[in-house]
Amino acid sequence: MKLVAEISLYPLQEDYVAHILTFIERINEYENLEVQTHATCTIIKGDYQHLMSVLATEMERSHQEVGQAIFVCKFLKGDNIVL
């Protein structure tokens, strides 16, 4: 099954932009994902299990590195979303 995730990261630190860019760069390193970055969110398309695994790994990593951070996510089954 395919999944589309829209995710926004809000690190609760002064140097928040660097942490956001690092998160996006790490997501882009994974194979079999389609990633589109916009001004306020990143949209990721891929296999449901793979995408959820990537998000779990990278969100945990960000929390370990940043400390307090807010993730806002939206999920849509399928991959037929117009961007």
HELIX and SHEET records of a PDB file:
HELIX    1   1 TYR A   16  ASN A   28  1                                  13    
HELIX    2   2 TYR A   48  VAL A   66  1                                  19    
SHEET    1   A 4 LEU A  33  THR A  37  0                                        
SHEET    2   A 4 THR A  42  ASP A  47 -1                                        
SHEET    3   A 4 LYS A   2  PRO A  11 -1                                        
SHEET    4   A 4 ALA A  69  LYS A  77 -1                                        
END                                                                             
